[in-house]
């Protein structure tokens, strides 16, 4: 689609300075910073809707927040859910590619598979990301700044739109790691609900609706109305 915008005469910037800010997908519910992950108490705050958010500052630091529903082809009524947090440093090469280098001890992932087990799996998460290119421009349909990230496979991620500038981020230094085993399971149906603020993370009925939404709307869910 980028080539189409180029044909339409829409200028796209690839300067590092243009990355600065907090970007989020259409739902506008997933935003990096203390509203998504609390490093002091080591817990997530579950957004109302799924989405993706990236933040970049002008000093080479980044942060990302993911909240995704995963469809279950064999049983559509049993989708899974993932929350992920990472932060660290980023570097941009002369060819426009970008690498995100996470702080390994700080990344977190919460995986809920309600039809398989009654506990959610809470683990450290460490995934270095490579993007072939990035592009910042004014979206022709919504008249706001938009960020497109092209993954190493050539796939363009769901479009993200500028939410904050300067970015909304947690401190960029190494945060407090989990002081126990690197992998833990917590029973969200009992007294350990502080990990995720909303108790319904593993409610199958709730994830059924996410499955319906993902199946019905597909990529269209990531565009503004």
URVENPE-V942990 format. One line per field, one symbol per residue. ss: DSSP state (H for helix, E for strand, C for the rest). phi: phi as a letter, one per 20 degrees, with the letter a starting at -180 (. if undefined). psi: psi as a letter, one per 30 degrees, with the letter a starting at -180 (. if undefined). A space follows every 10 residues. Layout:
ss = ???
phi = ???
psi = ???
This chain:
ss = CHHHHHHCCC CCECCHHHHC EEEECCCCCC CCCCCCEECC CCEECCCCCC EEEEEECCCC EEEEEEEEEE CCCCCCCCCE EEEEEEEEEE EECCCCCEEE EECCCCCEEE EECCCCCCCE EEEECCCCEE EEEEEEEECC CCCCEEEEEE ECCCCECCCE EEEECCCCCC CCCCCCCCCC CCEEEECCCC CCHHHECCHH HHCHHHHHHH HHHHHHHHHH HHCCC
phi = .fffffffne fcecfggffg pddbfgfmed cfoffdcdff elbedfffcf rcbcccdedn dcbcccccdd fdgfbgecfd ccdccbbrdc cdefenfccd dffgfefcbd ddcfedbede edcfcbcfdd dfabbdaeff edlcfcddde ffenfefgfd cfdbbffdcf geffefffec gfccccefed eeeffcfefe gdfgffffff ffffffelff fddfe
psi = feeeeeefgj kkkgkefffk lkkllefgfj klaffekjfe filljklfll akkkkklggg klkkkkjkkj ljefiffhll kkkkkllbll kklfgflkkk jljeffkkkj kkiffelfkk jjllkjjkkk kellkklkkf ffhlkkkkkj lfffkklkkk kkekjlljll kflklklkga kfklkkjffb ghffekekfg egjeeefeee eeeeeeebff fgkk.
